[in-house]
Amino acid sequence: MNILSIENLSKTLNDEPLFEEATLGLDEGEKAGIVGKNGSGKSTFLKTIAGLIVPDEGKVSMKNGTNFFYLPQDISFSDDATIMDFFYDSDNKVIKKLDAYRKALEEGSDAQKLFEEIEKENLWEAERRFEGYLGKLGMAEPLTKRMADLSGGEQKKTAIARALSVSPDLLLLDEPTNHLDIPSIEFLETWITESSAAVIIVTHDRHILNQCCSTIWELDRKHFYRHPGSFSAYLERREERIRMNEKEQERLETILRRERKWLLRGPKARTGKDKNRKDRIEEMEDSLHSVRDPRQREFTSGMRRMGKKVLEAEGIAKEYDGKMLFSDFTFSFQKGQRIGLVGRNGSGKSTLLDILTGRTEPDNGSVDKGVNTHFGYYDQLGRDLQSSKTVLEYAEDIGKTIRLSEKEEMSASAFLERFGFPPRMQRTPIGMLSGGERRRLYLITRLLSNPNFLILDEPTNDLDIETIENLEDYISSFSGTVVITSHDRTFLDITTEMLLVIRDGKITLFPGNYTEWKEAEDAERKQEEPQIKQKAERPQRERKGLTYKEKKELEEIEARIAETEALIAKLEESFSTVDSTEFGTIAERTKLYNEKKEELEKMTERWMELEEKNEE
């Protein structure tokens, strides 16, 4: 049965039609994902469904008695509001009733009728569920803490906990994963999947779209297209529709070539009776358009030469507000590495990136940057944007032309247009752009600054899926070093080959992408859970092969052996160079050489033990 019906819905903003004649329906318990380019009108569509915006035409109907909740992209609250105040500040009918009862008690008014209604509808649990969901999302803050004192991620978690607490029949979510850590996103994903609520979600998170959604609503050129099935199925259907549209455009082009020749014959060949024919020609010309988005083309940029030394971190430690974020972090970054940085909100990911780039000093340890290492650092704040310049001026400061490949260049203006900045926007001062537009501009210019070491801190926030895919293509062709922190699991899987994991004040290396790490974590957690004893008549089978910890040890030993062998080779080379001082004096080099040879021998013996056990 339909819980939501949308009939011929249309809306124009600033003389620009966003969507026209949208007719869609949502069944009880159905999960629909909305996809489309930035600025196409997805958020406006969601606000129209929620009743916050009045449509120009059409109507939205909900099943009688539907308890719906709308979670906007940006969280708003008064300056002095506490977490509990924020809970009660909602237009949801459940919370409004609870708030009315609370205020009636505070004012000494008669609250008996409200009490009976709340009791009859069993609404008391909402507040308890709110606190419970805060805990599940990793929030340990007291309910009396001010919302303004929370981080952006904590504010989003609080808003999500409030939305889920009312057990909605229909939940409208606008980019709910922005600023969340991955464990919180995974919790939300599980809730959506297991809940009986109908859900409409605007998101660029392809993992959620694929795992949670049974229907995709695509907003493309002012029209909605409904695609039953997962996001993967949608991509296949969309490609088929694009191919059909391309054929139609080719047919129109063929007809127009013939009709244009007719127009060029001169007035003697035409009469007033041909007015309809000329009108048809104009209609066909108006309907011509590029089927595939020009942003879908692959692009690269020139890269500075990178030296042997890229970046060395030695014994890095940092404490914040009495909490040790991480300590004793030592790592040698190499050319070509693609590293993901993961950890919960507040674990210190952005702080570590600031330390690596020299923006923040560590409490202990040092960072040694190679002389030829040039950072392209995209931070979450866009700290280098100059608001007095226009979009085009800012881009042209990087370069008048942009290198797309060895044989192709593009003007800065054309490149901006490809990434969602049409000519009319390019003269706009940066200070007048929205937050999402500023971050997108900042990201583009970081890529075009000719770096050889990319550091990207949550780069997918506020990007549409096509731009994210463009970024993935760029990273895959980038020959320098890349370090990425992101809550987008699909993005991490595609762009990274190893992870640095911040947890419990330590940073550890995992040789694989996010999905591989998560599978390993789940396997280890299962292994550590108490095992149910088997019945006596079923003797326990002897375990063969390596345990998970031994497999992990084997992978780490192989990596350490390779590093140690490379260092020994360098030391041996230094002995033949009289003036070499890279590893100290001859005596110091000899001592280090003997130590490393001994370490290599022990590691090789252990490697052989593990390999023999692995072959059993």
N, C-alpha and C positions, 0 to 999 in steps of 0.2 A: 504494500500500500504506500502511496506517495505521502511523504511528510512535507515535501516542498514542491511547489509548482511555480515555474517562471514562464510568463507568457508575453511574447513580443516586446521584451524589455529593450529600451533604447536610452542612451544618455550622451549628451554633448557637453563638453567643458571647454571654456575659452575658445569657442567657435570651432572646436575640433571634435568630430564624432568619435567616441571611444568604442561603443558597441551598438549594434543595430539589430532589432527584431530577434533578440535572444530568446529562444524557447527551449527550456530544459526542465527536467523533473528529477527528483531525488527520492529514492525509496527509503523506508525505515531501515536503519542499519547500514546503508550504502556509504561507501567512502569514495569521494570524488576529488581528484587533484586538478587544480587549474594551472595551466602553463601558458606562457606567452612572453613576448619581449618586454623589457623594461619600458614603462610608460604607455603600454598598450591599453591599460584600463582595468587590470585585474583587481587592484585594491578598491577602485571605485565600484566595480561590480559587486564585491563582497559587502561594501558599505551600503549599497542599494538594497541588497537582500536583507541586511540587518535593519533597514528602515532609517538609517542615518542620512541617506541622500534620497531625494525624491526623483524618480525617473522622469524623463521627458514623455515617454510613452510606455505602455505595458503595465503589468502588475505582478506582484509577488504574493503568493498565498501559502500559508502554513497550515498544517493540520491543527484543528482546535485543541487547545490545551498544551501545545508544544512548548517545552522548556528549552529555549535556545540560548546559546552564549556566543558572543562575538569577541574574539581576542585580536585587537589591532596590532599592527606592526610596531608602533611606538607606544610606550607605556607612559601614561600621564597620571599625576598625583599632585596634591598640594604640598607646599614646602615643608610643612610641619607634620605631615601625615605619617603615622606609624604603620607597621606591617598590618596590624589588626584594623586600623582605620581604612587602609587600602582595601582590605577584604570587604568591608561594609559599603564602600563607595562603588556601587555597581548598579546598572539598570536591569540586571537579571531579576526575574520575578521572585525567585527563592530568596536571594540576598536582600532584596527590597523589603520583603515581609519580615525577615529576621531583624533587619535594621530598624524597621518601624516599631517592632516589639521592644527592642533595646532602648530606643529613644523614649517610648511611652513609659517605660520603667524609670528612666532617668528623670523624666518630667513629672512623675507621679500620676500620670493619666491612667485611665481604665484600659488595661491591656488584656482583659479576659477573653474578648472575642478573637484577638490576634493569637493568643495562646492556644485557643481551641482549634483555630485553623492550622496553625503550625503543627499541633499535635496530630490532627486528623491526616495531614499530608506528610507527616513524618519528615519534617525539614530540619529537625534539631541536629542531625548528623553532619550537615554541611560544614559547620565550623570545625568539628573534630576531624573530618576528612581533609580540610584545608591544612591543618597542622600536620596530619599524616603525610600528605603529599609533599609538603615542604621538606620533611625529613627524608623522604624517598628521593627527592631531587638534590639532596646533599646540603640543605640549608639548616644550619645550626644556630641561626641568629634568634635572639629573643623577640617576641612579637611586639615588644614596646620600642624596638629600634626604628629609627626614622627611615623611610624609603629613600630619601635623598642621600643617606649615608651608605646605601648599598651600591655595589658595582652594577654595571649594565647587565651582566649575566645573572646576578642575584635578583635584580628587578624583574627580569624576564621569567625566572623560575617562580617568583612570587605570583606573577600574573597567571602563569600556567596552572599553578596549584589552585588558585581561585577559580579558574575556568572549569577544572576537573571536579572541584569539590561539590558543585551543584548537581552532579550526575545528569548532564544535559541530554536531551533527546536529539538535539541538533547542535553541533559545534562548528563554528566558523573560525578558521585559523589563518591569519595573514603573516606569512614568513615567521613561524614560531621558533625556528631553530637558530635565527641570528643571535649571536652572543652567548649561545649555550655551549657547554662542554659536551663531549661525545657521550659520556654515561647518561647525562640528562636527556639527550636526544634519543638514545636507545630506550630509556624509560618511556618517553612520550610515544615512540614508535610502538612499543609493546601495548601501551594503553589504547592507542587507536585501533590496533589489530584485534585486541581481545574485547573491546567495548561493544555494547549493543547500540551505541549512539550512531546516528548518521553524521558524517563529517565532510566538510568541504574545506580543503586546505590549499592555500596559495604558497608554493614553496619551490625553490630551485634545488632542493635536496633530492637527487635522483634515487637514492636508496629508499627513502620514505615513499616516494611516488611508486616505486616498483614493489615494495614489500607490503604497503598498506592499502593502496588504492585499487578499487575494482573498476573504476571509470576515470578517464581523463577528459577534461573539458579544455579544449585548446582555443585560445583567443588569437585569431590571426586576421589582420586587416579588417577589423571592426566586426567580424563574424565569429560565432562560436561553432566549434565542431565537436561532436560527442564521439569518443572512442571507447567502446566497451573493452575491458581487460586492463592489464597492467601497463606500466610505462613502456616496457620493452615492446609490447604488442602495439602500443600507440605509435612508437617510432617507425615500425614497419608499415602501418597504415598511412602514416603521414607521408612517408617516402613515396608510397603508391599514389597518394593524392597529388603530390608535387609533380610526379612524372606525368600524370594525366593533365595537370594544368599547363605543364611545359608543352605538351602536344597541342593543347588548345591555343596557346600563345603562338606557336609556330603556324597553326592554321590561320589565325587572324593576320599574322604578318604576310602570309602568302596572298590572302584576299586583299589586304591593304596595298600591297605592291601593285596589284592590278588596278585597284580603284584610284590610286594616286596618279597612275599613267592616264587614266580617263580624265582626271581633274586638270592635267597639264595640257590637254588637247586644245584648250582655249574656249572662250564663250560661245563661238559659233557651233561647237559640237554639243552644246548643252542648251536646255530650255528650262522654263519654269517648272515643267513637269518633273524635273530631276531633283527638286528640292529634297524630297524624301531620301533619295539616294545619298545626297551630300550629308544629310543629318545622320544617316546610318554610318557613313564614313567617320564622322566626328565621334559617334558613340563607340565605334571600334577602337579608335585612337585613344579615347579616354580609358578604355578597359585594358589597354596594353600595360603590362608591368613586369618587373623582374620577379620571377617565381621564387628563385632562391635568394635568400638574404645575402648581400655582398659581404657581410661579416663572416660568412662561412668559409671564406678563402683562407688557406694556411698563410701564415706570415712568420718571418724571422727578423732578426736585427743583427747588425754587425757586433762583434765581440772583441774587446781588447785582448791583447796577448796576456797570458797568465804565466807567472813564473813557477819555479819548482816549489817554493814555499807559498801556500795559499793562506792558511790561517791556523795558528797553533794556540789552543787553550790549555793552560797548565794550572791545575789545582784551584779552579775557580770556585768561590763560595760567595753567597749573598743571603743576608738576613733582612727581613722587613717586618716592622712592628713586633719585634721579639720572636718572630717565627723564622726558622731556618728554611729558606726556599730550596736551596741545594748547596752541596759542599763537595770539595775535592773532585771537581769535574775536569778531567783531562781528555783532550781529543785533538787529533790532527785531521783537519779538513783537507780533502784532496780534490783535484780537478775531476769533474765528471760525476761526482757523488750527488745523489738525489735523496735528501734526508727529510723525513717527517718528524716534527716535534709534537708530542702528545702529552697530555696531563689535564687534570681537572682545572676548572676556573680557579684562579688564585694560586696555582701551583708554581708560577714563576716563568711561564713560557715567554711572555713579552719582555720580561726583565732580562732573561738570558739573551734574547736577540739584541736588546739594547746594549748589553755588555759586549757581545761579539762585535758590534759595529762601533763601539767606542762612545756611545751616547751616555752610558752609565758605567761608573767604576765599580769593580767587584770589591767586596770586603777583604778577600784574600785571593791570591793567585794573579795570573797575568794573561794577557792576550797579545799575541805577536802576529801582526798582519804582514803578509808578503808585500814587497814594494810595488808589485804590479797588480795587486788585488784591488778591484774597484767594485764597491757595493752598489747594487740596485735594491734599496730597502723600501718596501711597502709596509708602513706601519698602519695601525688601525685608526690613527688620529689624523693622518695627512698633514703632519706638522710642517712640511716645507711648502705648502700652497700659499701663494701670495694673492690675497683676495682682491687687490686693486687691479690686477691684470685680467684681460679677457681670456676666454678659453683658447682662442687661436694664438694670442701672444704668448701664453704660457707654453703651448706646444711648440711654437717656433723658436722659443729659447733653447729647446732641446735640439732642434734641427729644422731647416726649411723643408727638407725632403726626408723621407723615411725609406730606408732600404728594406724591401720585402724579400728579396733573394739576390743571388749574385748578379742577375741580369735585369732586375726590375726595381724601380723606385716609385715612390708615391709622394705627393705633396702632403704637408702636415694637415692641410684642410681636408683633403680627400680621406686621409687616414682617420681623422676625427669623425668624419661622416660614417665611415665603416663601423665605428664603435659607438654609434648612437648619438653623435653630436652633429645634426644637420647644420647647413650654413647659417640659418637664422639664429642658432644657439651659439655659434662660434664667436660672435661679437658680444656675448653676454659676459659681464664681469663675474669672476669666480665667486665673489661674495654673494651673488644672487642665485647661485645654483643650490639645488637641494642637497641634503647630506649624501644621498646615494649617488647623485651626479658628480659631486666633488670627489668622492672616493673612486668612482670609475675613471675620472680624468687623471687622478693621482696615480692609479695603477698603470694606466696606459703609458704615462710619461716615465714611470720607473722602468718599464720595459724598453723604452726608446732611448734611455740614457747611456746606452752602450756599455752595460755592466758585464763583468765576468763572474760575479758572485751574487746570485739573486737571493734575497731574504724576504719572504712573503708572510705577513702576519694576518691571518684570516682574510685572504684575498677574495673569497667568493661571496662575502656579505654584500647584499644589494646588487649582485650581478644576475642577469638572466642566464638560462642554461646555454644558449648559443655562445655568449661571451665566455662563459666558463670553459666550454669546449675549445674555443679559440685559444684560451690561456693554456689549456692542456697541450694543444698542438705546439704552442710556442715552447713550453718547457721540454717537451719530448725532443725537440730539435736543438735545444740549447746545449752547447758543449762545455759550459762552465759548471760551477758548483751551485746547488740549489738547496736551501733550507726552508721548509714550509711548516707553519702551524695552521691547522684548519680543523673545523668541526665537520667538514664535508667528507664522509668516509669514502665515497666513490672517487672524489677528487684525490684524496690521499693514495688510494689504491693505484690510480692511473699514473700519478706523478712521482711517487717515491719508491725507493728500493730498500731502504732501511729506516729504522725509527730510533730517535732518542726519546726515552720515556722518563718523565719526571714524576716521581712518586716517593712519598715518605722522606723527602729531603735528599734524595739521591737521583742521579741521572744514569740510566743504563742503556746500552745499545742492543737493539734487536735486529737481526739480519733478515728483514722481510718487510712487506707492506702492512697496512693496518689490519686487513682481514686475516692475514696469517698470524699476526700478533694476537688478535682477539681469539682465534681458534686455539692457539697455544695457551693463552690465559685460561680459557674455559676448560681445556683439557687438564691443566694443572690444578684448577680449582676442584674439578671432579675427583681427581686423584687424591686430593687432600681431604675430601669428605669422608666421614666414617663409613666403612664398607659393611654391608649386611653380611653376617656370617652365613656361609653356605652350609647346607645340610650335611650331616656326617656321612651319608651314603654317597655324596658327590665329592670325592677328594679334589682338593684344589690343584689346578694344573700348574706345573712349574713354569714360571715366567721366563720367556726367552727374549733375546734381543735387548735393546737399550730402553731404559726408562726415559720419560720426557726430559728430566733434568740431565741425564747422561747425553741425550741427543743434543740438548742445548750446549752442554759442555764441549761436545765434539765439534760443533759449529764454531764455538768461540776459540777452541784450541787451533783449529785450522786457520782462522783469521790471524791469531797471534803468531802462529808459526810463519805465515807469509810475511807479516810485519817484521818479525825478528830476523828472518833470512834477508830481507831487504836492507835492514840496518847493518847487519854483518857485512853484506856486500859493499855498502857505502864505507864502512870502517876499513875494510881491506883495500878499497880504492884510495882512501886517504893516506894509507901508509906509504904509497908510492909517490905521493905529492909532498914535496919537502915543506912548502909554505902553507899547507892545509891547517886551518885553525877551527874548522866547523865543529869538531868534537873535542876541542881543547888541545892540550899538549900531547906529545907522543906517549908519555906515561899515563895520562888520563885516558887516551884512546885505547891503549893496550889493556888497561884495567876494565874498561867498558866492554871491549871485544871479548875478553875471557869470561866476563859475567854473562854476556849474551849467548856465547857458545854453550855455557853450562845450562842456561835456561832452555835453549833449543833442544839440548839432549834430553832433558827431563820431560819437556812437552812432547817430544817425538815418542818417548817410551809410553807416556800416557795415551797418546793418540793411537798407538798400535794396540794397546789393551782394549780401548773402546771399539776400534775397528774389528778386532777379533770377535768381541761380544756381539757386535752389530751383524755379523755374518752368520751367527748361530741360527 
